[in-house]
Amino acid sequence: MIFNTIVAFVAALGFVSGTPVVKRDAPTDTDILQYALTLEHLENAFYHEALGKFGAHAFNKAGFPSWVRGRFEQIAEHEKAHVGFLEAALGPAATKPCNYKFPYTDPKSFAALSMILEGVGVSAYLGAAQYIKTPGYLTAAGSILTTESRHAAWVASAVNKGTPWSGALDVPLSLDQVYSLAAGFITSCPPTNPTLPVKAFPSLTTSKAAPGATITLTFNHTAGNYYLAVLSGLTTTYVPINNNNKATLPEGLAGTVYAVVTTSKDTVADDNTVAGPAVFVFPDNE
């Protein structure tokens, strides 16, 4: 699995709920815009912080062509523009940036984590689209989504030399699944930030993974029957977790794949999710 160390470290950070959260059945358009802005603040901070630390020499020393950092600068400006657009739409009530901690240590680990974050961003907008009622907001979210997907494809292929896509269809993630991944980077948030209709699930870590491999899962649980729901494109495959916390991944997985532990063998919902998501990045299987 590509970037196994980075992904494991991200999952092991734990979830610090610095943003007020509450579970609601039907998020409003404003809720979705605040949720999107929370994610864009995180990405904006990620890029501007890293580019402030690593100059052109650091990227060249890490083996990247000179144009790579320049493209990352463009992505940083895109994320800044997304923040500005959402802030303008929300007005004075717009959520403010939080404090963050990112686990990169050099340009290479930054690039690996960038791929994960961009992929999560695509899945976040894709999963949230169903809740947007106002046509203008839906179009705006779609415009951001297509840009994020271009970021994800470029970082995965041109920078990290992996596959630029994960098949014909991307994975839509729920609000809670996305927030569970984002919350691991948040250390604290302004107490005046508006409440989000989300919650963070407990973390899920795994041993090194490959399609068709049997992996060991680490998550907090009591005795019972559990399943690993593997999300690839619009397909969810459920595999049993044995008493030794092992599960066998499906064959044929490629690109970015997500997985959650659930008590159900045929559906994934907030009330039956035990832990996750975990993020896997596999080479193209073609």
C-alpha positions in Angstrom: 0.0 0.0 0.0 1.3 3.4 -1.0 2.0 5.8 1.9 1.1 3.2 4.6 3.1 5.1 7.2 1.5 8.4 6.6 -2.1 7.0 6.6 -1.4 5.0 9.8 -0.1 8.1 11.5 -3.1 10.2 10.5 -5.4 7.6 11.9 -3.4 7.3 15.1 -3.7 11.0 15.8 -7.0 10.5 17.5 -10.0 12.9 17.3 -10.0 16.2 19.1 -13.4 17.7 18.8 -12.4 21.3 18.8 -15.5 22.2 16.7 -18.8 22.1 18.5 -20.8 19.2 17.0 -24.4 17.9 17.3 -26.2 15.2 15.5 -29.2 16.3 13.4 -31.2 14.4 10.8 -31.5 17.0 8.1 -28.6 19.4 7.6 -29.6 22.8 6.1 -27.8 24.5 3.2 -26.1 26.7 5.8 -24.9 23.7 7.7 -23.4 22.3 4.6 -21.7 25.5 3.7 -20.2 25.7 7.2 -19.1 22.1 7.0 -17.5 22.8 3.6 -15.8 25.9 5.0 -14.4 23.9 7.9 -12.7 21.6 5.5 -11.5 24.4 3.2 -10.0 26.2 6.3 -8.1 23.0 7.0 -6.8 22.6 3.5 -5.9 26.3 3.2 -3.9 26.1 6.4 -2.2 22.8 5.3 -0.8 24.2 2.1 0.2 27.7 3.3 1.9 26.2 6.4 3.8 23.6 4.4 4.9 26.0 1.6 6.0 28.4 4.3 8.3 25.7 5.7 9.6 24.1 2.5 11.1 26.4 -0.2 12.2 25.5 -3.7 15.5 24.1 -2.5 13.8 21.7 -0.1 11.6 20.4 -2.9 14.5 20.0 -5.3 16.5 18.2 -2.6 13.6 15.8 -2.1 13.8 14.9 -5.8 10.9 16.9 -7.2 11.1 18.8 -10.5 11.1 22.6 -10.0 7.6 23.0 -11.3 6.1 20.8 -8.5 6.3 23.4 -5.8 4.9 26.0 -8.2 1.8 23.9 -8.9 1.4 23.4 -5.1 1.4 27.2 -4.8 -1.4 27.4 -7.3 -3.4 24.8 -5.3 -2.8 26.9 -2.2 -4.3 29.9 -3.9 -7.3 27.8 -5.0 -7.9 26.7 -1.4 -7.7 30.3 -0.3 -10.2 31.3 -3.0 -12.6 28.5 -1.8 -12.4 29.9 1.7 -13.1 33.4 0.5 -16.0 32.3 -1.6 -17.7 30.4 1.3 -17.0 33.1 3.8 -18.7 35.6 1.5 -21.7 33.3 1.1 -22.1 32.8 4.9 -21.3 36.4 5.9 -20.4 37.3 9.5 -21.6 33.9 10.8 -18.9 32.1 8.8 -16.9 29.6 10.9 -13.4 30.7 11.7 -10.1 28.7 11.2 -9.1 26.2 13.9 -5.6 25.3 15.1 -4.2 22.3 13.3 -1.4 19.8 13.5 -0.2 18.0 10.4 2.2 15.0 10.5 4.4 15.8 7.5 8.1 16.2 8.1 9.5 16.9 4.6 8.2 17.7 1.1 7.7 14.0 0.3 5.5 13.3 3.3 3.7 16.6 2.6 3.0 15.4 -0.9 1.7 12.1 0.3 -0.6 13.7 2.8 -1.8 16.2 0.2 -3.0 13.2 -1.9 -5.0 11.9 1.0 -6.5 15.3 1.8 -7.5 16.1 -1.8 -9.1 12.7 -2.1 -11.1 13.2 1.1 -12.1 16.6 -0.2 -13.5 15.1 -3.4 -15.5 12.5 -1.4 -16.7 15.2 1.0 -18.3 17.4 -1.6 -19.7 14.3 -3.4 -21.3 13.0 -0.3 -22.7 16.3 0.9 -24.3 17.2 -2.5 -27.5 15.3 -1.7 -28.3 17.7 1.1 -28.0 21.0 -0.8 -31.4 22.4 -1.7 -30.5 25.7 -3.3 -29.6 25.3 -7.0 -27.0 28.1 -6.9 -25.2 26.5 -3.9 -25.3 23.1 -5.6 -23.6 24.5 -8.7 -21.0 26.3 -6.6 -20.2 23.2 -4.7 -19.9 21.3 -8.0 -17.5 23.9 -9.2 -15.3 23.4 -6.2 -15.6 19.6 -6.4 -14.3 19.5 -10.0 -11.3 21.6 -9.0 -10.6 19.4 -6.0 -10.7 16.4 -8.2 -8.2 17.9 -10.6 -5.9 18.6 -7.6 -6.3 15.0 -6.4 -5.5 13.5 -9.9 -2.5 15.7 -10.3 -1.0 15.1 -6.9 -1.6 11.3 -7.1 -0.1 10.9 -10.6 2.4 13.7 -11.5 3.8 14.1 -8.0 3.4 10.7 -6.3 3.6 8.6 -9.4 0.4 6.7 -8.6 -2.9 6.3 -10.4 -4.7 9.5 -11.1 -8.1 8.0 -10.4 -9.7 5.1 -8.5 -11.8 3.8 -11.3 -14.9 5.1 -13.1 -16.6 6.3 -10.0 -15.5 8.1 -6.8 -16.5 7.3 -3.3 -19.0 9.6 -1.6 -18.3 9.9 2.1 -20.9 10.9 4.7 -20.5 14.1 6.8 -19.5 12.1 9.8 -17.0 9.9 7.9 -15.3 13.0 6.5 -15.3 14.8 9.8 -13.8 11.8 11.5 -10.8 12.0 9.1 -10.5 15.8 9.4 -10.8 15.9 13.2 -7.5 14.1 13.6 -5.7 17.2 12.4 -7.7 19.7 14.6 -6.2 20.6 17.9 -8.7 23.4 18.9 -11.2 25.7 17.4 -12.7 29.1 18.4 -15.5 28.6 20.9 -17.7 31.0 18.9 -17.7 28.8 15.8 -21.2 27.6 14.8 -22.2 24.0 15.7 -21.7 21.4 13.0 -24.2 18.6 12.4 -21.5 16.0 12.7 -19.7 13.6 15.0 -16.3 11.9 14.9 -16.1 8.1 15.0 -13.4 6.3 17.0 -10.2 5.7 15.0 -9.4 2.6 13.0 -5.9 1.5 12.1 -4.7 -1.5 10.2 -1.6 -3.5 9.4 -0.1 -3.1 5.9 -2.7 -3.7 3.3 -3.0 -5.0 -0.2 -6.0 -6.2 -2.3 -6.9 -9.7 -1.3 -4.7 -9.6 1.8 -5.7 -10.5 5.3 -5.1 -7.5 7.6 -5.2 -6.9 11.3 -7.5 -4.2 12.6 -7.1 -2.1 15.7 -10.2 -0.4 17.1 -12.0 -0.1 20.5 -14.9 -2.5 20.8 -16.7 -5.0 23.0 -17.5 -8.6 22.2 -19.8 -9.1 19.2 -20.0 -9.6 15.5 -18.3 -6.9 13.3 -17.8 -6.4 9.6 -15.3 -4.3 7.6 -17.3 -2.3 5.1 -14.9 -1.5 2.2 -15.9 1.5 0.1 -14.7 1.6 -3.5 -16.5 3.8 -6.0 -20.2 3.3 -5.4 -19.7 -0.3 -4.3 -19.5 -1.3 -0.6 -18.2 -4.8 0.1 -18.7 -6.3 3.6 -16.2 -8.8 4.9 -16.4 -10.4 8.4 -13.9 -9.6 11.1 -12.9 -12.7 13.0 -12.2 -13.0 16.7 -8.5 -12.1 16.2 -9.6 -8.8 14.6 -8.5 -9.9 11.1 -10.4 -9.4 7.9 -9.6 -10.2 4.2 -9.8 -7.4 1.7 -11.5 -7.9 -1.6 -9.4 -8.6 -4.7 -9.2 -6.0 -7.4 -9.1 -2.8 -5.3 -7.3 0.2 -6.9 -6.7 3.8 -6.0 -8.1 5.3 -2.9 -10.4 3.0 -0.9 -12.0 3.7 2.5 -13.1 1.2 5.1 -15.2 1.4 8.3 -16.0 -1.2 11.0 -19.8 -1.7 11.3 -22.1 -4.0 13.2 -24.1 -4.6 10.0 -23.2 -6.9 7.1 -25.4 -5.1 4.5 -25.5 -1.4 5.3 -23.3 1.5 6.6 -25.0 4.0 8.8 -23.9 6.4 11.6 -25.7 4.3 14.2 -24.0 1.1 13.3 -20.5 2.4 12.6 -18.0 1.4 15.3 -14.7 2.9 13.9 -13.1 4.5 10.9 -12.7 5.4 8.2 -9.3 4.0 7.4 -7.8 5.1 4.1 -6.0 2.8 1.7 -4.2 3.8 -1.5 -3.5 1.0 -3.8 -1.6 0.9 -7.2 -3.6 0.6 -10.4 -4.6 -3.0 -10.9 -4.4 -2.8 -14.7 
